[in-house]
Amino acid sequence: MRARRAIGACLWGGTALLGAGTAALGWVIARKLTAPVGPRTFNLVVRDVEDDDGALRIVLDRTPDTTAEGLYNLWFERGGCVQLGSEMQGRGPNRIARAVTGAANYLNVQVGDSVSWSGVYFATPADAGLEAHDIMINTPSGYAPAWRVNGSSSTWAIHIHGLSSPRAGTLRGVQVATQLGYTSLVLSFRNDGEGPRIGSGRSTLGATEVDDVEAAISYAVRRGAERFVLFGWSMGAAIALQLAHRSDYAKLIAGLVLDSPVLDWGEAIKANCARSGLPAAAGHLAIPWLALEPLARMVGLPSGIPLREFDWVQRAEELAVPTLILHGIRDNSTPVDTAKALHVQRPDVVTLETFNADHTLNWNADPNRWREAVTDWLQVGPVRSGNLRT
């Protein structure tokens, strides 16, 4: 009898420890996902600098990033950045040389420099050939810096960046909007590292950030905007979908251009767990810590996040705004299968273009095709026809 009781006590204790362990893991994942924006990670080193009659090449270690086709940027820990073109040359089995095609400012590249690989190709509007004005948007969280690029039409483009990404990342899409004559607003919002810091500085995955973006639309309406195209990147796409569904200005939104969109936070969290080396199923453990208010407050969030409102595969029938999705087949952060499922359910509303690219790197992998896909869709689609809901 004593042996049975002892075994039962051990089993109960082990179960309790297992439960505590899984709960702790869910808390950690939720904390990591919503963490305040931190400094850039400089995890590459310039191994060599080659100058061939003014043609500069930078030699780096071979990684999946540094050997990817397309246009990218190297950010330097000591300041500045350089643009890298598609041209690359092998330097033995472990290194690759990439051609430098431009620089955000003069930079004397040195062997041993610590650098960071990035798809944020343009550091400023000027780097993208854009004439922008610095403005401040009065949002519910405070004044948020924005760039305004003036256009010639009554259509305005709102550019919404993703989680832990700067607003400069959206400049890849601003070029297209400018060529089409739209006025563009390139936004920051609460707790993104550029906009106002609120509370603990944590992201609410679009749930409260949407109010700051809606304030930017209000700013545009007061200045004559008659219709909008929302360009959303990753989490910015989740924000765009919320605005198209429930904003006071929803009837003025004529189209959505979504790059690597978060269409279901549950699937995105599982994918990012797998990306980090955890079982994908571990993502389920984070959901209560994000969605249930008492647990969310223990994570450092102001309240629970209504994650079900961000599941557009389940809400597909509610989609009403013509939507173009650009998604990489190698995206291991927001799975392309989710975008495909949404397209299958609503081919009347959703157009899907896939690229051989990772998360938010579709433009980088093939900038010409990205520009053509977006331009063609907008020119023959909802904005050209003046589509507005009544």
Backbone hydrogen bonds, N-H to C=O, Kabsch-Sander energy under -0.5 kcal/mol:
donor,donor_aa,acceptor,acceptor_aa,energy
5,R,1,M,-2.5
6,A,2,R,-2.6
7,I,3,A,-2.7
8,G,4,R,-2.9
9,A,5,R,-2.7
10,C,6,A,-2.3
11,L,7,I,-2.7
12,W,8,G,-2.7
13,G,9,A,-2.7
14,G,10,C,-2.8
15,T,11,L,-2.6
16,A,12,W,-2.4
17,L,13,G,-2.4
18,L,14,G,-2.6
19,G,15,T,-2.8
20,A,16,A,-2.6
21,G,17,L,-2.5
22,T,18,L,-2.5
23,A,19,G,-2.3
24,A,20,A,-2.4
25,L,21,G,-2.1
26,G,22,T,-2.2
27,W,23,A,-2.2
28,V,24,A,-2.4
29,I,25,L,-2.5
30,A,26,G,-2.4
31,R,27,W,-2.4
32,K,28,V,-2.6
33,L,29,I,-2.6
34,T,30,A,-1.7
35,A,32,K,-0.8
42,F,40,R,-0.5
43,N,41,T,-0.9
44,L,115,V,-2.1
46,V,113,D,-2.4
47,R,45,V,-0.7
47,R,59,V,-2.9
48,D,59,V,-1.0
50,E,57,R,-2.7
52,D,50,E,-0.5
52,D,55,A,-2.5
53,D,51,D,-0.8
55,A,52,D,-1.6
56,L,54,G,-0.9
57,R,50,E,-2.8
58,I,98,R,-2.6
59,V,48,D,-2.8
60,L,58,I,-0.5
60,L,96,I,-2.9
62,R,94,N,-2.7
67,T,63,T,-1.6
68,A,65,D,-1.9
71,L,364,N,-2.1
72,Y,84,L,-1.9
73,N,118,S,-2.4
74,L,82,V,-2.8
75,W,73,N,-0.5
75,W,116,S,-2.7
76,F,80,G,-2.6
77,E,114,S,-2.5
79,G,76,F,-1.9
82,V,74,L,-2.1
83,Q,102,G,-3.5
84,L,72,Y,-3.1
85,G,99,A,-2.3
89,Q,97,A,-2.3
91,R,92,G,-0.6
91,R,95,R,-2.4
96,I,60,L,-2.6
97,A,89,Q,-3.2
98,R,58,I,-2.5
99,A,87,E,-1.8
100,V,56,L,-2.9
101,T,83,Q,-2.7
102,G,83,Q,-1.1
104,A,81,C,-1.6
105,N,81,C,-0.6
109,V,107,L,-1.2
112,G,46,V,-2.9
113,D,110,Q,-1.9
115,V,44,L,-2.7
116,S,75,W,-2.4
118,S,73,N,-2.0
121,Y,119,G,-1.7
123,A,121,Y,-0.5
128,A,124,T,-0.9
128,A,125,P,-0.8
129,G,126,A,-1.7
130,L,125,P,-2.6
132,A,130,L,-0.8
133,H,148,R,-2.4
135,I,133,H,-0.5
135,I,146,A,-2.7
137,I,144,A,-2.8
138,N,136,M,-0.5
139,T,137,I,-1.0
139,T,142,G,-2.0
142,G,139,T,-1.6
144,A,137,I,-2.7
146,A,135,I,-2.3
147,W,186,V,-2.0
148,R,133,H,-2.3
149,V,147,W,-0.5
149,V,184,S,-2.5
150,N,148,R,-0.6
152,S,181,G,-1.4
153,S,181,G,-1.9
156,W,227,R,-2.4
157,A,183,T,-3.1
158,I,229,V,-2.2
159,H,157,A,-0.5
159,H,185,L,-2.8
160,I,158,I,-0.6
160,I,231,F,-3.1
161,H,159,H,-0.5
165,S,162,G,-1.5
169,G,166,P,-1.6
170,T,167,R,-1.7
171,L,168,A,-1.6
172,R,169,G,-0.8
173,G,170,T,-1.8
174,V,170,T,-1.3
175,Q,171,L,-1.4
177,A,173,G,-1.9
178,T,174,V,-2.7
179,Q,175,Q,-2.1
180,L,176,V,-1.5
181,G,178,T,-1.6
182,Y,177,A,-2.2
183,T,155,T,-1.7
184,S,149,V,-2.8
185,L,157,A,-2.5
186,V,147,W,-2.9
187,L,159,H,-1.7
187,L,185,L,-0.7
188,S,145,P,-0.7
191,N,196,P,-2.9
192,D,189,F,-1.3
195,G,189,F,-0.8
198,I,196,P,-0.5
201,G,198,I,-2.4
203,S,34,T,-1.6
207,A,204,T,-1.9
210,V,206,G,-1.3
211,D,208,T,-1.5
212,D,208,T,-0.6
212,D,209,E,-0.8
213,V,209,E,-1.6
214,E,210,V,-2.3
215,A,211,D,-1.4
216,A,212,D,-1.1
217,I,213,V,-1.6
218,S,214,E,-2.2
219,Y,215,A,-2.1
220,A,216,A,-2.0
221,V,217,I,-2.5
222,R,218,S,-2.1
223,R,220,A,-1.1
224,G,221,V,-1.7
225,A,220,A,-2.3
226,E,154,S,-2.6
227,R,154,S,-1.3
228,F,252,L,-2.4
229,V,156,W,-2.1
230,L,255,G,-2.1
231,F,158,I,-3.0
231,F,229,V,-0.6
232,G,230,L,-0.7
232,G,257,V,-2.3
233,W,160,I,-2.3
234,S,232,G,-0.5
234,S,259,D,-2.8
236,G,233,W,-2.8
237,A,234,S,-1.1
238,A,234,S,-1.2
239,I,235,M,-1.9
240,A,236,G,-2.1
241,L,237,A,-2.4
242,Q,238,A,-1.6
243,L,239,I,-2.3
244,A,240,A,-2.4
245,H,241,L,-1.1
246,R,242,Q,-2.8
247,S,243,L,-1.8
250,A,247,S,-1.6
252,L,249,Y,-2.0
253,I,250,A,-1.5
254,A,228,F,-2.6
254,A,252,L,-0.8
255,G,228,F,-1.1
256,L,322,P,-2.1
257,V,230,L,-2.8
258,L,256,L,-0.6
258,L,324,L,-3.2
259,D,232,G,-2.7
259,D,257,V,-0.5
260,S,258,L,-0.6
260,S,326,L,-3.0
262,V,234,S,-1.6
263,L,261,P,-0.9
268,A,264,D,-2.2
269,I,265,W,-2.8
270,K,266,G,-1.9
271,A,267,E,-2.3
272,N,268,A,-2.2
273,C,269,I,-1.9
274,A,270,K,-2.2
275,R,271,A,-2.2
276,S,272,N,-1.3
277,G,274,A,-1.4
278,L,273,C,-2.7
282,A,279,P,-1.8
283,G,280,A,-2.0
284,H,281,A,-1.6
285,L,282,A,-1.2
286,A,282,A,-0.6
286,A,283,G,-1.1
287,I,283,G,-0.7
287,I,284,H,-0.6
290,L,286,A,-1.1
290,L,287,I,-0.9
291,A,287,I,-2.8
292,L,288,P,-2.2
293,E,291,A,-0.5
296,A,292,L,-3.2
297,R,293,E,-2.4
298,M,294,P,-1.0
299,V,295,L,-1.2
300,G,296,A,-1.1
301,L,296,A,-2.5
305,I,290,L,-3.0
307,L,305,I,-2.2
309,E,306,P,-1.5
310,F,307,L,-1.7
311,D,308,R,-1.4
312,W,263,L,-3.0
312,W,310,F,-1.1
313,V,263,L,-0.6
315,R,311,D,-1.1
316,A,313,V,-0.8
318,E,315,R,-2.3
319,L,316,A,-1.6
323,T,349,V,-2.8
324,L,256,L,-3.0
325,I,323,T,-0.5
325,I,351,T,-3.3
326,L,258,L,-2.8
327,H,325,I,-0.5
327,H,353,E,-2.4
329,I,355,F,-3.2
330,R,357,A,-1.9
331,D,328,G,-1.3
332,N,330,R,-0.6
338,T,335,P,-1.0
339,A,335,P,-0.8
340,K,336,V,-2.4
341,A,337,D,-2.2
342,L,338,T,-2.0
343,H,339,A,-2.3
344,V,340,K,-2.4
345,Q,341,A,-1.8
346,R,342,L,-2.3
349,V,346,R,-1.5
350,V,346,R,-3.1
351,T,323,T,-3.0
351,T,349,V,-0.5
353,E,325,I,-2.9
355,F,327,H,-2.0
357,A,355,F,-1.7
361,L,358,D,-2.0
365,A,361,L,-2.3
366,D,362,N,-1.8
370,W,366,D,-2.4
371,R,367,P,-2.6
372,E,368,N,-2.5
373,A,369,R,-2.9
374,V,370,W,-2.2
375,T,371,R,-2.9
376,D,372,E,-2.8
377,W,373,A,-1.8
378,L,374,V,-2.3
379,Q,375,T,-2.6
380,V,376,D,-1.9
381,G,377,W,-1.0
384,R,378,L,-1.1
385,S,381,G,-1.7
386,G,383,V,-1.3
387,N,382,P,-3.0
389,R,251,K,-0.8
